[in-house]
């Protein structure tokens, strides 16, 4: 099973434990719309997601990060969300999230591509050296910063699957 986040630091160890909660028995991609528990968003997930929250350090700030994650077809899908005190801090937090994900993937600059729609495609490896591909999107909406990630073996992570996940995300303004 591939974790949706690969940790170099103990502070991210909880993310690895979340992957153990994910259901491995579900159909390959059983898409369903889900909402953040206390976060104002909706997204399509390919299986029943698990959720977890943890305090993390991002850009010198301690923030509560909420994760919603599911695994299907050897791919891990996750939405991370944090709420900052001031909207002006959101850009720094989004940048720290992006840099952290790329560092955890061990992606070199030449392995990172930013698409016209803002999505990021990167290749790298797991801590065990297994080649991986990641598709990600980072979104700022007022005081909320969102990180959407799909990660898995390169031959399995197909554009239509990642696009379905990444483009399905929408902020729920009623919360």
C-alpha positions as a Markdown table, in Angstrom:
| # | Residue | x | y | z |
|---|---|---|---|---|
| 1 | Unk | 0.0 | 0.0 | 0.0 |
| 2 | Unk | 1.3 | 3.4 | -0.9 |
| 3 | Unk | 0.9 | 6.1 | 1.6 |
| 4 | Unk | -0.5 | 9.4 | 0.4 |
| 5 | Unk | 2.3 | 11.3 | 2.1 |
| 6 | Unk | 5.8 | 10.1 | 2.6 |
| 7 | Unk | 7.3 | 11.4 | 5.8 |
| 8 | Unk | 10.9 | 12.4 | 6.5 |
| 9 | Unk | 10.0 | 13.9 | 9.8 |
| 10 | Unk | 8.3 | 12.4 | 12.8 |
| 11 | Unk | 5.7 | 15.2 | 12.7 |
| 12 | Unk | 4.3 | 13.6 | 9.6 |
| 13 | Unk | 4.3 | 10.0 | 11.0 |
| 14 | Unk | 0.6 | 10.3 | 11.8 |
| 15 | Unk | -0.1 | 10.5 | 8.0 |
| 16 | Unk | 1.4 | 7.1 | 7.5 |
| 17 | Unk | -0.9 | 5.7 | 10.2 |
| 18 | Unk | -3.9 | 7.1 | 8.4 |
| 19 | Unk | -3.2 | 4.9 | 5.4 |
| 20 | Unk | -3.7 | 1.9 | 7.6 |
| 21 | Unk | -7.3 | 3.0 | 8.2 |
| 22 | Unk | -8.1 | 3.0 | 4.5 |
| 23 | Unk | -10.3 | 0.3 | 3.0 |
| 24 | Unk | -8.4 | -2.0 | 0.7 |
| 25 | Unk | -11.5 | -4.0 | -0.3 |
| 26 | Unk | -13.5 | -1.4 | -2.2 |
| 27 | Unk | -14.0 | -1.6 | -6.0 |
| 28 | Unk | -11.3 | 0.0 | -8.0 |
| 29 | Unk | -12.9 | 3.5 | -8.3 |
| 30 | Unk | -16.3 | 3.8 | -6.6 |
| 31 | Unk | -16.5 | 7.6 | -6.8 |
| 32 | Unk | -18.7 | 9.4 | -4.3 |
| 33 | Unk | -19.0 | 13.0 | -3.2 |
| 34 | Unk | -17.9 | 13.6 | 0.3 |
| 35 | Unk | -17.6 | 16.8 | 2.5 |
| 36 | Unk | -15.0 | 17.9 | 4.9 |
| 37 | Unk | -16.1 | 17.2 | 8.5 |
| 38 | Unk | -15.6 | 20.7 | 9.7 |
| 39 | Unk | -14.1 | 22.2 | 6.6 |
| 40 | Unk | -16.2 | 23.9 | 3.9 |
| 41 | Unk | -15.5 | 21.7 | 0.9 |
| 42 | Unk | -16.8 | 18.8 | -1.2 |
| 43 | Unk | -14.8 | 16.4 | -3.4 |
| 44 | Unk | -15.1 | 13.2 | -5.2 |
| 45 | Unk | -13.3 | 10.3 | -3.5 |
| 46 | Unk | -12.8 | 6.8 | -5.2 |
| 47 | Unk | -13.7 | 4.9 | -2.0 |
| 48 | Unk | -15.0 | 5.5 | 1.5 |
| 49 | Unk | -12.5 | 7.9 | 3.1 |
| 50 | Unk | -11.0 | 8.0 | 6.5 |
| 51 | Unk | -10.3 | 11.2 | 8.4 |
| 52 | Unk | -7.8 | 12.4 | 10.9 |
| 53 | Unk | -6.6 | 15.7 | 12.4 |
| 54 | Unk | -3.2 | 16.7 | 13.8 |
| 55 | Unk | -1.3 | 19.8 | 14.7 |
| 56 | Unk | 1.5 | 20.5 | 12.2 |
| 57 | Unk | 4.2 | 23.1 | 11.8 |
| 58 | Unk | 3.9 | 25.0 | 8.5 |
| 59 | Unk | 5.9 | 28.1 | 7.6 |
| 60 | Unk | 6.7 | 28.6 | 11.3 |
| 61 | Unk | 3.1 | 28.3 | 12.4 |
| 62 | Unk | 1.4 | 25.6 | 14.4 |
| 63 | Unk | -1.8 | 24.7 | 12.6 |
| 64 | Unk | -4.5 | 22.0 | 12.9 |
| 65 | Unk | -4.4 | 20.0 | 9.7 |
| 66 | Unk | -7.4 | 17.9 | 8.8 |
| 67 | Unk | -7.0 | 15.0 | 6.4 |
| 68 | Unk | -9.5 | 13.1 | 4.4 |
| 69 | Unk | -8.0 | 10.1 | 2.5 |
| 70 | Unk | -9.0 | 7.0 | 0.5 |
| 71 | Unk | -7.1 | 4.4 | -1.4 |
| 72 | Unk | -8.3 | 2.7 | -4.6 |
| 73 | Unk | -6.5 | 1.0 | -7.5 |
| 74 | Unk | -3.0 | 1.3 | -5.9 |
| 75 | Unk | -3.5 | 5.1 | -5.7 |
| 76 | Unk | -3.8 | 7.1 | -2.5 |
| 77 | Unk | -6.1 | 10.2 | -2.6 |
| 78 | Unk | -6.0 | 12.8 | 0.1 |
| 79 | Unk | -7.4 | 16.3 | 0.9 |
| 80 | Unk | -5.6 | 18.2 | 3.6 |
| 81 | Unk | -7.0 | 21.5 | 4.9 |
| 82 | Unk | -5.8 | 24.1 | 7.4 |
| 83 | Unk | -7.4 | 27.4 | 8.5 |
| 84 | Unk | -5.0 | 30.3 | 9.1 |
| 85 | Unk | -5.6 | 33.3 | 11.4 |
| 86 | Unk | -5.2 | 35.9 | 8.7 |
| 87 | Unk | -6.0 | 35.4 | 4.9 |
| 88 | Unk | -2.6 | 37.1 | 4.1 |
| 89 | Unk | -0.8 | 34.1 | 5.6 |
| 90 | Unk | -2.5 | 31.6 | 3.3 |
| 91 | Unk | 0.0 | 32.0 | 0.4 |
| 92 | Unk | 3.0 | 31.1 | 2.7 |
| 93 | Unk | 1.1 | 28.1 | 4.1 |
| 94 | Unk | 0.2 | 26.8 | 0.6 |
| 95 | Unk | 3.8 | 27.2 | -0.5 |
| 96 | Unk | 5.1 | 25.3 | 2.6 |
| 97 | Unk | 2.5 | 22.5 | 1.9 |
| 98 | Unk | 3.7 | 22.3 | -1.8 |
| 99 | Unk | 7.4 | 22.3 | -0.9 |
| 100 | Unk | 6.8 | 19.6 | 1.8 |
| 101 | Unk | 4.9 | 17.3 | -0.5 |
| 102 | Unk | 7.6 | 17.6 | -3.2 |
| 103 | Unk | 10.4 | 17.0 | -0.7 |
| 104 | Unk | 8.5 | 14.0 | 0.7 |
| 105 | Unk | 8.3 | 12.6 | -2.8 |
| 106 | Unk | 12.0 | 13.3 | -3.4 |
| 107 | Unk | 11.1 | 15.0 | -6.6 |
| 108 | Unk | 13.9 | 16.9 | -8.4 |
| 109 | Unk | 13.2 | 20.2 | -10.2 |
| 110 | Unk | 13.3 | 18.5 | -13.6 |
| 111 | Unk | 10.6 | 16.0 | -12.4 |
| 112 | Unk | 8.1 | 18.7 | -11.5 |
| 113 | Unk | 5.6 | 20.2 | -14.0 |
| 114 | Unk | 3.0 | 22.8 | -13.3 |
| 115 | Unk | 0.2 | 22.6 | -15.7 |
| 116 | Unk | -1.8 | 25.6 | -17.1 |
| 117 | Unk | -4.8 | 24.7 | -14.8 |
| 118 | Unk | -2.5 | 25.0 | -11.8 |
| 119 | Unk | -2.2 | 21.3 | -11.1 |
| 120 | Unk | 1.2 | 19.9 | -10.3 |
| 121 | Unk | 2.5 | 16.6 | -11.7 |
| 122 | Unk | 5.7 | 15.2 | -10.2 |
| 123 | Unk | 7.7 | 12.0 | -10.2 |
| 124 | Unk | 9.9 | 10.8 | -7.4 |
| 125 | Unk | 10.2 | 7.9 | -5.1 |
| 126 | Unk | 9.0 | 6.4 | -1.8 |
| 127 | Unk | 11.3 | 6.1 | 1.2 |
| 128 | Unk | 11.9 | 2.5 | 0.0 |
| 129 | Unk | 13.0 | 3.8 | -3.4 |
| 130 | Unk | 9.8 | 2.7 | -5.3 |
| 131 | Unk | 9.1 | 5.1 | -8.3 |
| 132 | Unk | 6.0 | 7.1 | -7.8 |
| 133 | Unk | 4.0 | 9.8 | -9.5 |
| 134 | Unk | 2.0 | 12.5 | -7.8 |
| 135 | Unk | -0.8 | 14.8 | -9.1 |
| 136 | Unk | -1.5 | 17.7 | -6.7 |
| 137 | Unk | -3.5 | 20.9 | -6.5 |
| 138 | Unk | -3.2 | 23.6 | -3.8 |
| 139 | Unk | -6.1 | 26.0 | -3.3 |
| 140 | Unk | -6.5 | 29.1 | -1.2 |
| 141 | Unk | -10.0 | 30.3 | -0.2 |
| 142 | Unk | -9.9 | 33.1 | 2.3 |
| 143 | Unk | -8.5 | 31.7 | 5.5 |
| 144 | Unk | -8.6 | 28.1 | 4.2 |
| 145 | Unk | -5.7 | 26.4 | 2.4 |
| 146 | Unk | -6.4 | 23.0 | 0.8 |
| 147 | Unk | -4.0 | 20.4 | -0.5 |
| 148 | Unk | -5.3 | 17.7 | -2.9 |
| 149 | Unk | -3.0 | 14.9 | -3.7 |
| 150 | Unk | -3.2 | 11.6 | -5.7 |
| 151 | Unk | -0.1 | 9.5 | -5.5 |
| 152 | Unk | 0.8 | 6.0 | -6.8 |
| 153 | Unk | 2.9 | 4.0 | -9.2 |
| 154 | Unk | 3.5 | 5.9 | -12.5 |
| 155 | Unk | 1.9 | 3.3 | -14.7 |
| 156 | Unk | -1.3 | 3.3 | -12.6 |
| 157 | Unk | -1.7 | 7.1 | -12.0 |
| 158 | Unk | -3.6 | 8.0 | -15.1 |
| 159 | Unk | -4.7 | 11.6 | -16.1 |
| 160 | Unk | -8.4 | 10.9 | -16.3 |
| 161 | Unk | -8.4 | 9.5 | -12.7 |
| 162 | Unk | -6.4 | 12.3 | -11.2 |
| 163 | Unk | -8.4 | 15.0 | -13.2 |
| 164 | Unk | -11.6 | 13.5 | -11.9 |
| 165 | Unk | -10.4 | 13.8 | -8.3 |
| 166 | Unk | -8.6 | 17.2 | -8.6 |
| 167 | Unk | -11.2 | 19.0 | -10.6 |
| 168 | Unk | -14.1 | 17.8 | -8.5 |
| 169 | Unk | -13.0 | 19.9 | -5.5 |
| 170 | Unk | -15.3 | 22.8 | -4.7 |
| 171 | Unk | -15.6 | 25.1 | -1.7 |
| 172 | Unk | -18.9 | 25.0 | 0.1 |
| 173 | Unk | -19.6 | 28.6 | 0.9 |
| 174 | Unk | -22.6 | 27.8 | 3.2 |
| 175 | Unk | -20.3 | 26.5 | 6.0 |
